[in-house]
Amino acid sequence: MLTPEGLRHLQQYNFDLLAREEPNGQRRRRYIALAHLKDGKSYTEVAAARRTTRHTVARWERWFERDSLKGLGSKPRYWCNQRLPREQEEAFRVAIEQLQQVRPGGRLRGEDIRQLLAQ
């Protein structure tokens, strides 16, 4: 449920204008949803209008309440665990290129890369 303080926070912004000026479709969609909330609609009504779930609308509103407009941007997704730390990615890429150059006859296979990664 939208709190009175959250509603006051929404009143400071013109989400219709922000949505018209926003080139990013994802962020534009979130601005429009917040414009509906600002107009007094419930999460369920906004979700039906935006063809999403009320939980998603509530999450967008929480992000906005916590981080203002910056909170409505894209979030990093960590759906799978990386096996290699980010600081080692470049060295691994170079090692793959070197292995490709010294490998006789043909391309690297997935198994070759897995063995290199294990090392």
C-alpha positions, 0 to 999 in steps of 0.5 A: 500500500502506498504510504502518505509519505510515498505519495508526497514523494511522488507529487514532486515529479511530473512523470508524464513529462519524464516518460515523454522525454525518456528514450529507455522503454523500460524506464518509461514504463515505470514512469507511467506506472508511477504517474498512475500511482500519483493519480491515486490508483491502487497497485492492482489498477496500475498493474492491470493498466500496465499489464504486469503484476501488482507486486512489480508495481509495488517494487517499482514504487519501493525503488523510487522511494528508496533511490528516487529517479535513479532507482528506476533504472536497470538493475544488474542481474546475477542469475547465475554464479560466475565461475571466474572473478571479474578481475581474471576475465581479461587474463582468461580471454588472452589464454583462450586466444593463445590456446587457439593459436597453438592448437593444431588443426581446428577450433577450440572446443567447449571441452578445451575451454573447460579444461583451461578454466579448471587450470 
